[in-house]
Amino acid sequence: MNDYYGSWRAMEELYEEGKVRAIGVCNFYPERLADLCLNARIKPMVNQVELHPFFAQTGALETMKEFDVQPEAWGPMAEGKPQYLGLSIK
């Protein structure tokens, strides 16, 4: 994860200067997200995580709710498994 605090401070500056409308993180585990929220001037507004019926991430969602961070879901269509879509590959 290197220096994510330094990167976050740079994004906070962009936000305060009005150059961006929202700042957030991607794939932050609940513990890492809580750490950033507790130690940043501006907490993340979103956390983009893999989230779909086969990977619910309830713990991550609870942490995001606790810190008022909006989840943004991403997920490959049925994890590349055509049988989940009712398709057959020949």
Buried (B, 14 or more C-beta within 10 A) or exposed (E): EEEEEEEBEEBBEEBEEEEEEEBBBEEBBBEBBBBBBEEBEBBBBBBBBBBBEEEEBEEBBEBBEEBEBEBBEEEEEBEEEEEEEEEEEE
